[in-house]
Amino acid sequence: MERKANMTYPMLSKQLELVINRMKDFSKLVVAYEPVWAIGTGDVATPQHAQRIHDYIRHWVHNHTTTE
């Protein structure tokens, strides 16, 4: 649903925000991404899709946890 509505990134941001505010030690942060639209549907994420999502998550976490 989020994918077809082009809401993947806003949904990821919302989910990450819920976790990031509770984190104290970011060296222990592990994020697993499993697109809900791929679970049991036979529709799989392409390597390119997975890479875009991984890049987005890495940048989001970096931008929301780095203090200068």
Steps between C-alpha positions, in 0.01 A plus 500: 500500500773748597704406194218562255415826675869601483508520880794269570740771617249689718394170660862401565569841653202464731607152610864601549398804702310279745816297566765770484347700784539200730859410404787575736779299339499527122794261469247224570244614242397236248231570242335223298286597204233266369248666271152405614387486138747215437388275786315201359415673173766360270592860418864545601713809543764539234862545608474861380192562713668349806811712441296821473321417827827412675656826382198696621508333844875556540471868407193550718665347806821696439311829464292439813774375730809701408580787731752760395 
